[in-house]
Amino acid sequence: MNEAERKGPSVRVAVLAHARRMAAQEEAASVQDAAPGFTAQVQPPAAHSATASPGFRASVKRRLRPIAGAAYRALKPVLRPIAFRLRAYFSAPLQAQMQGADHAAHARHQHLLQELQTLRNEVAQSVQRQRDEQALIGFEMLQELQLARDSLERTIISAQPEPTHLQASRDQLERIERYAFASARRVAVGGEPGEVLVRTSVGYLLCAASDYPLLATLIDVGELEAGTRQLIQRLVRPGETFVDIGANVGMHTLAAASAMQGRGRIVAFEPHPVTHGLLRKSLMLNGFTALAETHQAAVSNHTGRMPLHLGSTSGHHSLYPLEGEQPAASTVEVPLLRLDDTIAADLPVDLIKIDVEGAELDVLDGAAATIGRNHDIALIVEFGFSHLRRTGHSTQDWLLAFEKFGFAFQAIEPSTGTLLDWNAAQLESVDSINLLFARPASKAWERARGHA
């Protein structure tokens, strides 16, 4: 400790100063004894110690050491309590301040822990209430279905139908029971502001809280396009590549990811910024982040930016003006990408899903190189006759664009995913339907029918 830091008396300094004075007096006395009549000039202790010989300094130290030790032992009982009291006096305010800060920090920590525990309890109670309600509804549904099944079986048996008819009826009843069990397990809970988490057939999906048509569908049946989802899971195998153009909240993206069993690659495109954010969160929640890369962009035949026209639900947004749209309808500007610019030339692509509300031929034009170098590739594309009217294409021209790549098509049955032989007139008779396109020798046909 230096002089500036010393806060009280120092025993060491006092003893050293006393020793120096005694040494000086002894030296002066020895000089007078050695030369009577000669008056010695006593130097100050500091100057004398600087000019004294080493032998003399050692002699002085030997003589002073017992004196200093005796003085220290004599003064220690007196000075030590004084030093402790002085230290306690000067350090008391600092210790009090530190203790006060510790108490305040501890109190804040305890308060935060209490708030956190309260929040956890509230969330747990809310989830449990919803689960209890879902379980009660599911149990009541199962009871009613069981009664209906028993009554129907008695009616069938009493009528004595053909065995094939009886088996078909039993299959229908089992299917109804499976849907009832699924409904009983379904959960929807609020997430961050503006978000709702829904448990579906392929995992947990985050949806916009204001997208009522989407939420109603997911909570009611737990699916979006059940037949297409089942077909994707039959077509995609571990280690393959799936491209989802118009991924929306990610129902089909999650379906493909679950079929890959941790091995493969997904490239998903969703232009709407809010929906794209929900898609990324859903992939993370279900543990598929490592499999998928996402792009907040629309896929077209050129790059740049365009307004995205917003529909009544996230699955109806389109680069083309919507039917009945008013001049002041909502739009948001989004970036455009070409698939050929995004997919590496050495990446094999096995399945592409295209759901772009009228921009299908633009996507096809910008993906010509990718489709051309993957001979076994399959495409699932939404056909909507109303979309063709908005974009100025005929059904024949639309189908011809796919035939130029050597593709044949079949319609996808909406609930089961089985393939249907439809013609152009049948396509135009429905609002929309998904089609499977593949070259005649593609492995996709056997997989789609469950034979591979």
C-alpha positions in Angstrom: 0.0 0.0 0.0 1.5 3.4 -0.9 1.3 6.7 1.1 -1.8 7.9 -0.8 -3.7 4.8 0.0 -2.9 4.7 3.8 -6.1 5.4 5.8 -4.7 5.1 9.4 -1.5 4.9 11.5 1.1 2.4 10.4 3.1 0.5 13.1 5.8 -0.4 10.6 6.5 3.2 9.7 6.6 4.3 13.3 9.0 1.6 14.3 11.4 2.2 11.4 11.5 6.0 12.1 12.2 5.3 15.7 15.0 2.9 14.8 16.6 5.4 12.5 16.7 8.0 15.2 18.3 5.6 17.7 21.0 4.6 15.1 21.9 8.2 14.4 22.2 9.0 18.1 24.4 5.9 18.7 26.7 6.8 15.8 27.1 10.4 17.1 28.0 9.1 20.6 30.6 6.6 19.2 32.3 9.4 17.2 32.6 11.6 20.3 34.0 8.8 22.4 36.6 8.0 19.8 37.8 11.6 19.3 37.4 13.8 22.4 37.0 17.4 21.6 35.9 16.7 18.1 32.3 17.6 17.4 30.7 15.2 14.9 28.3 16.5 12.3 25.3 14.1 12.4 23.8 13.6 9.0 20.1 13.0 8.5 19.1 9.4 8.5 18.4 9.2 4.9 21.6 10.9 3.8 23.7 8.8 6.3 22.2 5.5 5.1 23.1 6.5 1.6 26.8 7.1 2.4 27.3 4.5 5.1 29.3 1.4 4.3 27.6 -2.0 3.9 29.3 -3.3 7.0 28.1 -0.5 9.1 24.5 -0.9 7.8 24.6 -4.6 8.7 25.9 -3.8 12.2 23.1 -1.3 12.7 20.5 -3.8 11.5 21.7 -6.4 13.9 21.5 -4.0 16.8 18.1 -2.7 15.8 16.4 -6.0 15.1 16.0 -7.0 18.7 14.9 -3.4 19.6 12.4 -3.4 16.8 11.1 -6.8 17.7 10.7 -5.8 21.3 8.9 -2.6 20.4 6.6 -4.5 18.0 5.7 -7.0 20.6 5.1 -4.3 23.2 3.0 -2.2 20.9 1.0 -4.9 19.2 -1.6 -5.5 21.9 -2.3 -1.8 22.0 -2.1 -0.8 18.3 -3.8 -3.9 16.8 -7.3 -3.3 18.3 -7.0 0.4 17.2 -6.1 -0.7 13.7 -9.0 -3.1 13.5 -11.4 -0.4 14.8 -10.1 2.1 12.3 -10.5 -0.4 9.4 -14.0 -1.3 10.5 -14.9 2.4 10.9 -13.7 3.3 7.3 -15.1 0.2 5.7 -18.5 0.1 7.4 -20.2 2.4 4.8 -18.9 0.4 1.9 -20.0 -2.9 3.4 -23.4 -1.5 4.2 -23.8 -0.4 0.6 -22.7 -3.8 -0.8 -25.1 -5.6 1.6 -27.9 -3.4 0.5 -27.2 -4.1 -3.2 -27.0 -7.8 -2.5 -30.4 -7.7 -0.8 -31.9 -5.7 -3.6 -30.5 -8.1 -6.3 -31.8 -11.1 -4.3 -35.2 -9.6 -3.9 -35.4 -8.9 -7.7 -34.3 -12.4 -8.5 -36.9 -13.9 -6.2 -39.6 -11.7 -7.7 -38.6 -12.8 -11.2 -38.7 -16.4 -10.2 -42.2 -16.0 -8.7 -43.4 -14.3 -11.9 -41.9 -17.0 -14.1 -43.5 -19.7 -12.0 -46.8 -18.0 -12.1 -46.6 -17.7 -15.9 -45.7 -21.4 -16.2 -48.7 -22.4 -14.0 -51.1 -20.3 -16.1 -49.8 -21.8 -19.3 -50.0 -25.3 -18.0 -53.5 -24.7 -16.7 -54.6 -23.3 -20.0 -53.2 -26.2 -22.0 -54.7 -28.7 -19.6 -58.1 -27.1 -19.9 -58.0 -27.2 -23.7 -56.8 -30.9 -23.6 -59.6 -31.8 -21.2 -62.1 -30.1 -23.4 -60.8 -31.8 -26.5 -60.7 -35.2 -24.7 -64.3 -34.7 -23.6 -65.5 -33.8 -27.1 -63.6 -36.7 -28.5 -65.0 -39.1 -26.0 -68.6 -38.0 -26.6 -68.0 -38.3 -30.4 -66.6 -41.8 -30.0 -69.6 -42.8 -27.9 -72.0 -41.5 -30.5 -70.1 -43.2 -33.3 -70.0 -46.5 -31.4 -73.8 -46.4 -30.9 -74.2 -45.5 -34.6 -71.9 -48.3 -35.6 -73.7 -50.9 -33.5 -77.1 -49.8 -34.9 -75.8 -49.8 -38.5 -74.2 -53.2 -38.1 -77.5 -54.6 -36.8 -79.3 -53.2 -39.7 -76.7 -54.6 -42.2 -76.8 -58.0 -40.6 -80.6 -58.1 -40.5 -80.7 -57.2 -44.2 -78.1 -59.9 -45.0 -76.3 -58.0 -47.8 -73.5 -59.5 -49.9 -70.2 -60.0 -48.0 -68.4 -57.4 -50.2 -71.0 -54.8 -49.2 -70.7 -55.7 -45.5 -66.9 -55.3 -45.7 -67.2 -51.9 -47.4 -69.5 -50.7 -44.7 -67.1 -51.9 -42.0 -64.3 -50.1 -43.7 -66.2 -46.9 -43.8 -67.0 -47.1 -40.1 -63.4 -47.8 -39.2 -62.4 -44.7 -41.3 -64.9 -42.6 -39.3 -63.5 -43.9 -36.0 -60.0 -43.0 -37.1 -61.1 -39.4 -37.9 -62.8 -39.2 -34.5 -59.6 -40.3 -32.7 -57.7 -37.7 -34.7 -60.2 -35.0 -33.7 -59.9 -35.9 -30.1 -56.2 -35.5 -30.2 -56.3 -32.2 -32.1 -55.0 -29.1 -30.2 -54.9 -25.4 -31.1 -53.2 -22.9 -28.8 -52.3 -19.3 -29.0 -48.6 -18.5 -29.6 -46.9 -15.2 -30.0 -49.2 -12.2 -30.9 -50.9 -12.9 -34.2 -50.0 -16.6 -34.2 -51.9 -19.8 -33.5 -50.2 -23.2 -33.1 -52.3 -26.1 -34.5 -51.6 -29.8 -34.2 -52.1 -31.5 -37.6 -51.6 -34.9 -39.2 -48.0 -34.0 -40.1 -46.9 -32.1 -37.0 -47.4 -28.7 -35.5 -48.2 -25.8 -37.8 -48.1 -22.1 -37.0 -50.8 -20.0 -38.7 -51.8 -16.4 -38.7 -54.4 -15.7 -36.1 -56.4 -13.7 -38.6 -56.5 -16.5 -41.3 -59.9 -17.9 -40.2 -60.5 -20.1 -43.3 -57.1 -21.9 -42.8 -57.6 -22.3 -39.0 -61.1 -23.6 -39.4 -60.0 -26.2 -41.9 -57.0 -27.4 -39.8 -58.9 -27.5 -36.6 -61.8 -29.3 -38.3 -60.0 -32.0 -40.2 -56.3 -31.5 -39.4 -55.4 -31.5 -43.1 -54.9 -29.4 -46.2 -55.5 -31.4 -49.3 -55.3 -34.8 -47.7 -55.0 -36.8 -50.9 -52.0 -34.7 -52.1 -50.3 -35.0 -48.8 -50.6 -38.8 -48.9 -49.4 -38.9 -52.4 -46.3 -36.8 -51.6 -45.4 -39.2 -48.8 -45.7 -42.2 -51.2 -43.5 -40.5 -53.8 -40.7 -39.0 -51.6 -38.0 -41.4 -50.2 -35.1 -40.8 -47.8 -32.2 -39.1 -49.5 -34.2 -37.4 -52.3 -35.0 -33.8 -53.1 -38.4 -32.1 -52.9 -39.1 -28.6 -54.2 -42.2 -26.9 -52.8 -43.2 -23.8 -54.9 -46.0 -21.9 -53.1 -45.3 -23.7 -49.7 -47.9 -21.6 -47.8 -47.6 -22.5 -44.1 -45.8 -25.8 -44.9 -48.3 -28.7 -44.7 -46.8 -30.4 -47.7 -43.2 -29.3 -46.8 -43.6 -31.1 -43.4 -45.2 -34.1 -45.1 -42.1 -34.5 -47.4 -39.7 -33.9 -44.5 -41.4 -36.7 -42.4 -41.1 -39.1 -45.4 -37.4 -38.4 -45.7 -36.7 -39.7 -42.2 -33.9 -37.3 -41.6 -32.1 -37.8 -45.0 -32.8 -35.6 -48.0 -33.2 -32.0 -49.1 -36.2 -29.6 -49.3 -36.2 -26.3 -51.1 -39.3 -24.3 -50.3 -40.6 -21.0 -51.8 -43.2 -18.7 -50.1 -43.4 -15.1 -51.2 -45.6 -13.6 -48.5 -43.2 -12.4 -45.7 -45.5 -13.2 -42.8 -46.4 -16.7 -44.1 -42.7 -17.3 -44.9 -41.8 -16.5 -41.3 -44.5 -18.9 -40.0 -43.1 -21.6 -42.4 -39.6 -21.3 -41.0 -40.9 -21.5 -37.4 -42.9 -24.6 -38.1 -39.9 -26.3 -39.6 -37.9 -25.5 -36.5 -40.7 -26.7 -34.2 -40.9 -30.0 -35.9 -37.1 -30.5 -36.1 -36.7 -30.2 -39.9 -34.5 -27.1 -40.1 -31.5 -29.1 -41.2 -33.4 -30.7 -44.1 -35.0 -27.5 -45.6 -33.9 -24.2 -47.1 -36.6 -21.6 -47.6 -36.8 -18.6 -49.9 -39.1 -15.6 -49.3 -39.8 -15.1 -53.0 -42.2 -16.0 -55.8 -41.0 -18.3 -58.6 -41.5 -17.1 -62.1 -39.7 -16.9 -65.5 -37.8 -13.7 -64.7 -36.2 -12.0 -61.8 -37.2 -8.7 -60.2 -40.1 -7.6 -58.1 -43.9 -7.7 -58.5 -47.0 -7.0 -56.4 -48.5 -10.1 -54.7 -52.3 -9.8 -54.6 -53.6 -11.0 -51.2 -56.5 -13.3 -51.1 -58.9 -14.1 -48.3 -56.6 -16.9 -47.0 -52.9 -17.4 -47.3 -53.3 -20.1 -49.9 -55.0 -17.8 -52.4 -52.3 -15.1 -52.8 -51.4 -14.6 -56.5 -49.1 -12.6 -58.8 -52.2 -12.1 -61.0 -55.2 -9.9 -60.0 -57.9 -11.9 -58.3 -61.4 -12.3 -59.5 -63.7 -9.5 -58.3 -60.7 -7.6 -56.9 -61.3 -4.0 -56.2 -58.7 -1.3 -57.3 -57.8 -0.7 -53.7 -57.3 -4.4 -52.9 -54.3 -5.3 -50.7 -51.0 -6.1 -52.3 -47.4 -6.5 -51.1 -44.3 -6.3 -53.3 -42.3 -9.5 -53.4 -39.0 -10.6 -55.1 -39.1 -13.0 -58.1 -36.7 -15.9 -58.7 -36.2 -18.4 -61.6 -36.0 -22.0 -60.4 -33.1 -22.7 -62.8 -31.1 -19.9 -61.2 -31.8 -21.2 -57.7 -31.3 -25.0 -58.0 -27.7 -26.1 -58.6 -27.2 -28.0 -61.8 -25.6 -31.0 -60.0 -28.5 -31.4 -57.6 -30.9 -34.1 -58.7 -34.6 -33.2 -58.2 -37.2 -35.9 -57.7 -40.5 -34.1 -57.0 -41.7 -30.5 -57.5 -45.0 -29.3 -56.1 -46.4 -26.1 -57.8 -49.3 -24.2 -56.2 -49.1 -20.6 -57.5 -52.7 -19.6 -58.2 -52.4 -19.0 -62.0 -48.6 -18.6 -62.5 -47.9 -22.2 -63.3 -46.7 -21.7 -66.8 -44.4 -18.9 -65.7 -42.8 -21.3 -63.2 -42.5 -24.0 -65.8 -40.8 -21.6 -68.2 -38.2 -20.7 -65.6 -37.6 -24.3 -64.6 -37.0 -25.8 -68.1 -33.4 -26.7 -67.5 -34.1 -28.3 -64.1 -37.0 -30.4 -65.6 -35.0 -31.3 -68.7 -31.9 -32.8 -66.9 -34.0 -34.8 -64.4 -35.7 -37.5 -66.5 -37.3 -39.3 -63.6 -38.8 -36.1 -62.1 -42.5 -35.8 -61.1 -44.6 -32.6 -60.8 -47.7 -32.1 -58.6 -49.5 -29.0 -60.1 -52.8 -27.4 -59.1 -55.2 -26.9 -62.0 -57.8 -24.3 -61.5 -60.1 -23.3 -64.4 -60.8 -19.9 -62.8 -57.0 -19.3 -62.7 -56.8 -19.9 -66.5 -59.6 -17.4 -67.2 -57.7 -14.8 -65.2 -54.4 -15.4 -67.0 -55.9 -15.7 -70.5 -54.9 -19.4 -71.1 -57.1 -22.2 -72.4 -57.0 -25.7 -70.9 -55.5 -27.1 -74.0 -52.7 -24.6 -74.1 -52.0 -25.1 -70.4 -51.7 -28.9 -70.8 -49.7 -28.6 -73.9 -47.0 -26.7 -72.0 -46.4 -29.8 -69.9 -46.7 -32.2 -72.8 -43.7 -30.5 -74.5 -41.5 -31.9 -71.7 -42.9 -35.4 -72.4 -45.2 -35.5 -69.4 -48.5 -37.4 -69.1 -50.9 -36.6 -66.3 -53.5 -38.1 -64.0 -55.8 -36.3 -61.5 -55.3 -36.8 -57.8 -58.3 -37.9 -55.8 -58.7 -35.2 -53.1 -59.2 -37.4 -50.0 -57.2 -40.6 -50.7 -54.5 -39.6 -53.3 -55.4 -42.3 -55.7 -54.9 -41.5 -59.4 -57.8 -40.8 -61.8 -57.9 -40.8 -65.6 -59.5 -37.5 -66.4 -59.8 -35.5 -69.6 -59.9 -31.7 -70.2 -63.7 -31.5 -69.9 -63.6 -33.2 -66.5 -60.9 -30.8 -65.3 -63.0 -27.8 -66.3 -66.0 -29.2 -64.3 -64.4 -28.6 -60.9 -63.1 -25.5 -59.1 -59.6 -26.9 -58.8 -57.8 -30.2 -58.6 -54.2 -31.3 -58.3 -52.6 -33.2 -61.1 -49.6 -35.6 -61.2 -47.3 -35.1 -64.2 -44.4 -37.5 -65.0 -42.8 -39.1 -68.1 -44.3 -42.5 -69.0 -41.2 -44.4 -67.9 -40.8 -42.5 -64.6 -40.6 -44.4 -61.3 -43.2 -42.0 -59.9 -46.2 -43.9 -61.4 -45.3 -47.1 -59.6 -44.7 -45.3 -56.3 -48.0 -43.3 -56.7 -49.9 -46.5 -57.0 -48.1 -48.0 -54.0 -46.3 -50.7 -56.0 -42.7 -49.5 -55.3 
